[in-house]
Amino acid sequence: MNIQFSQYRVLIQSLENLLREALLLFEDDPRWQGKTGGCFCLADGKTGAPLFPPAPIGEVPAEKAEKYLAFCQEKALRLAAHPDHLASWQSRNPDADQWGGAVRVGDLIFSISGLPEMGDEALMLIMGELHDQHDSGAVFDPTLRQIASLTENPYWDRLREFLARPL
């Protein structure tokens, strides 16, 4: 896991663009109403420690910034604590405010908080796919489909199809 800060900046820019597209695509979904952004954390897959300072993505309401920051880091740490899990959804516990929205991609954890739970996860799956394509030249990591299937993510396929449309 050797990711440079310049690569992290590219990930952030890609995520900003992806968020804009997702907000347009799901604007009529009631779970997305009022959602404008969140906090992103790229973490070490073994420890869950952030590799770079977590970043705000989109417009993060000031009153939610601290919560989103804590949640994105908690998801990454929790996923790292369960090395046999692929997604934080697998250890979610709503009673303890522990949610899905982080995914394991190779030796990295992609985590975000601020959108609907499955929206968080869908964006992280797409980011994992983009990173995997850039990093290894792979066309598609089947683990990502496995995660989306496991969690029955309602947004991932629609978002992938939307992004693949001709311009």
N, C-alpha and C positions, 0 to 999 in steps of 0.2 A: 504494500500500500504506500505508494510514493506519489502523492498528488501535490502539485505545486500551487502556490497562491494564484498564479495566472490562470490555472485550470479551474480553480474555485471561483474566480471572478466570472469566467465563462459560464460555469454552472449557474451562478446567481442570475446572470443576464438571461440565460435560457429559461430559467424558472420564472423570471418576471414576465417573459413573453408567453410562456405556457399558462401562467395564472390569468393574464388578460384574455387569452383564448377560452379558458375554462369558464371565466365569469360571463363571457358572452354566450357560450354554448348552453350553460345551465341557468341562465338568468330567469327562466320561468319556473324553475324548480323551487318550491317553497323552502327547502332546506338550505338553499344558497342565498335566500333573500337577506340583504344587509351585510353579506360577506364581501370584504374588500382586500383582504390580505392576511398574512400570518408571519410566523417566525420559522426560519429554516435552520437546521443543524446538520452538518455533515460530520459523522462521527466514526471513530475507530470501531470496527466490527467486533473486536474482542473485549474492549473495555467500555465502549459507549461514550468515551471522552470526546468532546468536540475537537476536530482537527484544526478548525479555524473558529474565530468568534461567530456565534450564530448571527444570522442576518435577517432583518425585516424584509419581507417580500410584499409588494403591492402597498396598499395603504393600511397601516395597522392603527386602529383606534388607540389613542393614548391610554384610555382606561383599560384596555385589554392587553397592552404590550407586555407587561410583566407576566401575566398569566400565560400568554402564548409562548413566551421565552422559556418559562419553567416547564410547560408541557412538552415542547419539542425536545428539550434536553432529557426530561424524564422518560419519554418514549424510547429514546436512543439507549439510555442506560438500562432500562428494563429489557429491551430486546437483547442487548449484549449479555445480560444476566441469564438469558435463556438461549444458549448456543444452538439448541436444536430447533428453535423457532425461526421462521422466515419473516414474520411480520409481528409488530407489537399488538396487533389485533388478537393474536393467539393467547396473550396474557392480559387482555383488557379486563378491567374491573370497574364498571361505572360507579359502584358504591365508594370506591377509593379515588375517583376522578382519574382513572387510568384508561387511556383510549388507544385506538388504532391510529395509524398515520405515519408509522416508521416501517421501513422495509430494509432487509439485508440484501445487498448486492455484492457478491464476492466478499472482500474483506472490509467493506464499507457499510455504514448504516446511513440511509437518507431519511430524515425526519422533519416533519412540518406540523404546525398547529395553527389553526385559525379559520379553517374551512369546515364544512361538514366532515365528520370522521372519515367516511369513505371517499370524500373529495380529497382530503389530505393524503390518503393512501394512493389514490389514482394519480395524483401529481407526482408522488414519490416513485411510483412504478414507472411512469414515463421518464422521469429524470434518471432512474436507474438504467432504463433502456438506452437513453441518449448517452449516458456515461459509458456504458458497456460497449456501445457501437464505436464511440470515439477511442476508448482505451484499448480495446482488443480487436476492433474491426469486425466483431461478430455481428451478424445480422439481427439476432434475437436470442435472448437468454430465456430458455423455457421455464426457469425458476420464476420469472415474473408472471407468466401466465398461471403457474401453479399457485402463486400467492393470490392473484385476482380470483381464481376459481375457489380457493380455500375460503376466502372471506366473502365470496359472492358479491364482489365489488360491482355496483350498478353503473359506475361512471367510466371505468377504465377503457372498455371497448369503444364506447361512444367517443371518448376523447381521442383515442388513437385513430379512429376512422375520420374524425373531424380534422385532425392534424395531417392526415394522409391525403386529403382532398386536393385536387388540382387547383392551382390559383388562377 
